[in-house]
Amino acid sequence: MEPQLAEALAALTTGIYVLTARCGNRQHGMSSSWATQVSGNPILLMIAVDREHFTHQMILESGAFALNVVGIQDKRLEDYFYSSASRQPDNLEPFALETGATGTPLLRDALASLDCRVVSSHAAGDHTLFIGEVVEARMRATDRPLTSHDLPYVYLGGKVLFDRASRRPLELVKS
């Protein structure tokens, strides 16, 4: 990726979330930053999930997901879900969980959780955009939400990370 394009994309501010899903007895969470509200009535959220990611198939099969908002004081959630330690099935075991209205696991340590029922999906390059209607919201703290500008890196898609210190795109090694 061209360095100026990478730097411009890294300037976009995004929230930092943990996307969770359940399918049968399997539960999984992943770091996510490509999410936004897209409707006020009904309340709809859009998430972008790489089609090769483990969570993608779980959302397709279950028809539900939860967006857990990471607070600045709980950056450890982002640290774990972005690490190689999280790249395994059923990676939610280390965390206290609640169950949302859709049956989706919610992270008790998250600032807030938005439990969503998928109402549509759309192919978008190497990702799928899932549109979910919020069926339940849980607010747990008054912390400030963590954003992409609080991190030393930002995910630009595929296998590309932008390193803020060097101001350069780096190849991400996915395990």
LOTORMAR-425093 format. One record per residue (C-alpha): residue number from 1; residue in three letters; y, x, z. Coordinates in nm, 2 decimals. Layout:
residues N
> NUM,ALA,Y,X,Z
...
***
This chain:
residues 175
> 1,MET,0.00,0.00,0.00
> 2,GLU,0.35,0.13,-0.09
> 3,PRO,0.52,0.26,0.22
> 4,GLN,0.84,0.06,0.17
> 5,LEU,0.64,-0.26,0.13
> 6,ALA,0.44,-0.19,0.44
> 7,GLU,0.76,-0.12,0.64
> 8,ALA,0.92,-0.44,0.52
> 9,LEU,0.61,-0.65,0.61
> 10,ALA,0.60,-0.48,0.95
> 11,ALA,0.95,-0.60,1.01
> 12,LEU,0.83,-0.96,1.01
> 13,THR,0.80,-1.08,1.36
> 14,THR,0.48,-1.26,1.45
> 15,GLY,0.33,-1.38,1.78
> 16,ILE,0.01,-1.22,1.92
> 17,TYR,-0.27,-1.45,1.98
> 18,VAL,-0.64,-1.46,2.05
> 19,LEU,-0.81,-1.71,1.82
> 20,THR,-1.13,-1.85,1.98
> 21,ALA,-1.41,-2.06,1.83
> 22,ARG,-1.75,-2.20,1.93
> 23,CYS,-2.04,-2.29,1.71
> 24,GLY,-2.35,-2.41,1.89
> 25,ASN,-2.42,-2.16,2.17
> 26,ARG,-2.21,-1.88,2.01
> 27,GLN,-1.85,-1.82,2.12
> 28,HIS,-1.61,-1.56,1.97
> 29,GLY,-1.26,-1.44,2.00
> 30,MET,-1.04,-1.23,1.77
> 31,SER,-0.69,-1.09,1.77
> 32,SER,-0.47,-1.29,1.55
> 33,SER,-0.10,-1.27,1.45
> 34,TRP,-0.09,-1.48,1.13
> 35,ALA,-0.03,-1.83,1.28
> 36,THR,0.26,-2.08,1.28
> 37,GLN,0.34,-2.44,1.34
> 38,VAL,0.36,-2.63,1.01
> 39,SER,0.43,-2.99,1.11
> 40,GLY,0.60,-3.18,1.39
> 41,ASN,0.43,-3.52,1.34
> 42,PRO,0.14,-3.48,1.37
> 43,ILE,0.16,-3.14,1.54
> 44,LEU,-0.02,-2.90,1.30
> 45,LEU,-0.08,-2.53,1.33
> 46,MET,-0.18,-2.29,1.05
> 47,ILE,-0.39,-1.98,1.10
> 48,ALA,-0.50,-1.73,0.84
> 49,VAL,-0.85,-1.58,0.89
> 50,ASP,-1.01,-1.31,0.69
> 51,ARG,-1.31,-1.45,0.51
> 52,GLU,-1.52,-1.15,0.62
> 53,HIS,-1.45,-1.20,0.99
> 54,PHE,-1.72,-1.34,1.21
> 55,THR,-1.49,-1.61,1.34
> 56,HIS,-1.43,-1.75,0.99
> 57,GLN,-1.78,-1.90,0.95
> 58,MET,-1.77,-2.04,1.31
> 59,ILE,-1.45,-2.23,1.23
> 60,LEU,-1.59,-2.36,0.91
> 61,GLU,-1.91,-2.49,1.08
> 62,SER,-1.75,-2.62,1.40
> 63,GLY,-1.43,-2.77,1.25
> 64,ALA,-1.23,-2.64,1.55
> 65,PHE,-1.04,-2.34,1.69
> 66,ALA,-0.81,-2.26,1.97
> 67,LEU,-0.50,-2.04,1.95
> 68,ASN,-0.45,-1.86,2.29
> 69,VAL,-0.09,-1.73,2.33
> 70,VAL,-0.09,-1.38,2.48
> 71,GLY,0.18,-1.31,2.73
> 72,ILE,0.35,-0.97,2.78
> 73,GLN,0.18,-0.93,3.12
> 74,ASP,-0.16,-0.99,2.97
> 75,LYS,-0.15,-0.74,2.68
> 76,ARG,-0.50,-0.63,2.79
> 77,LEU,-0.62,-0.94,2.60
> 78,GLU,-0.48,-0.80,2.27
> 79,ASP,-0.61,-0.45,2.36
> 80,TYR,-0.96,-0.59,2.41
> 81,PHE,-0.97,-0.82,2.11
> 82,TYR,-0.83,-0.56,1.88
> 83,SER,-1.07,-0.29,2.00
> 84,SER,-1.42,-0.21,1.86
> 85,ALA,-1.56,-0.34,2.19
> 86,SER,-1.48,-0.69,2.08
> 87,ARG,-1.66,-0.66,1.74
> 88,GLN,-1.98,-0.83,1.86
> 89,PRO,-2.12,-1.18,1.88
> 90,ASP,-2.03,-1.37,2.20
> 91,ASN,-1.75,-1.13,2.29
> 92,LEU,-1.59,-1.37,2.54
> 93,GLU,-1.82,-1.28,2.83
> 94,PRO,-1.57,-1.06,3.01
> 95,PHE,-1.32,-1.34,3.05
> 96,ALA,-1.27,-1.66,3.26
> 97,LEU,-1.30,-1.95,3.02
> 98,GLU,-1.21,-2.32,3.02
> 99,THR,-1.34,-2.57,2.76
> 100,GLY,-1.10,-2.75,2.54
> 101,ALA,-1.12,-3.11,2.42
> 102,THR,-1.30,-2.99,2.10
> 103,GLY,-1.55,-2.79,2.30
> 104,THR,-1.37,-2.46,2.20
> 105,PRO,-1.34,-2.19,2.47
> 106,LEU,-0.99,-2.14,2.60
> 107,LEU,-0.89,-1.81,2.77
> 108,ARG,-0.78,-1.88,3.13
> 109,ASP,-0.57,-1.56,3.13
> 110,ALA,-0.37,-1.66,2.82
> 111,LEU,-0.01,-1.78,2.87
> 112,ALA,-0.10,-2.10,2.68
> 113,SER,-0.38,-2.24,2.48
> 114,LEU,-0.36,-2.48,2.18
> 115,ASP,-0.70,-2.65,2.11
> 116,CYS,-0.71,-2.77,1.74
> 117,ARG,-0.93,-2.98,1.52
> 118,VAL,-0.94,-2.85,1.16
> 119,VAL,-0.79,-3.11,0.92
> 120,SER,-0.78,-2.89,0.60
> 121,SER,-0.85,-2.54,0.47
> 122,HIS,-0.71,-2.35,0.17
> 123,ALA,-0.82,-2.03,0.01
> 124,ALA,-0.54,-1.77,0.02
> 125,GLY,-0.64,-1.43,-0.13
> 126,ASP,-0.89,-1.27,0.10
> 127,HIS,-0.81,-1.51,0.38
> 128,THR,-0.86,-1.88,0.45
> 129,LEU,-0.57,-2.09,0.58
> 130,PHE,-0.70,-2.34,0.84
> 131,ILE,-0.47,-2.62,0.93
> 132,GLY,-0.55,-2.77,1.27
> 133,GLU,-0.41,-3.07,1.45
> 134,VAL,-0.34,-2.98,1.82
> 135,VAL,-0.55,-3.21,2.03
> 136,GLU,-0.48,-3.05,2.36
> 137,ALA,-0.23,-2.79,2.50
> 138,ARG,-0.25,-2.60,2.83
> 139,MET,0.04,-2.40,2.97
> 140,ARG,-0.05,-2.16,3.24
> 141,ALA,0.24,-1.92,3.31
> 142,THR,0.61,-1.85,3.25
> 143,ASP,0.55,-1.51,3.10
> 144,ARG,0.72,-1.40,2.78
> 145,PRO,0.49,-1.42,2.47
> 146,LEU,0.38,-1.09,2.33
> 147,THR,0.50,-1.03,1.97
> 148,SER,0.42,-0.78,1.70
> 149,HIS,0.73,-0.58,1.78
> 150,ASP,0.59,-0.51,2.13
> 151,LEU,0.29,-0.32,1.98
> 152,PRO,0.28,0.03,1.83
> 153,TYR,0.10,-0.11,1.52
> 154,VAL,0.10,-0.42,1.31
> 155,TYR,-0.19,-0.55,1.09
> 156,LEU,-0.08,-0.59,0.73
> 157,GLY,-0.41,-0.73,0.60
> 158,GLY,-0.74,-0.60,0.47
> 159,LYS,-0.78,-0.25,0.61
> 160,VAL,-0.42,-0.16,0.64
> 161,LEU,-0.23,-0.11,0.97
> 162,PHE,0.14,-0.01,0.99
> 163,ASP,0.20,0.26,1.25
> 164,ARG,0.55,0.22,1.40
> 165,ALA,0.57,0.58,1.53
> 166,SER,0.50,0.74,1.19
> 167,ARG,0.65,0.44,0.99
> 168,ARG,0.36,0.46,0.76
> 169,PRO,0.07,0.24,0.65
> 170,LEU,-0.27,0.37,0.78
> 171,GLU,-0.62,0.29,0.68
> 172,LEU,-0.79,0.07,0.94
> 173,VAL,-1.16,0.15,1.01
> 174,LYS,-1.33,-0.17,1.09
> 175,SER,-1.66,-0.15,1.28
***
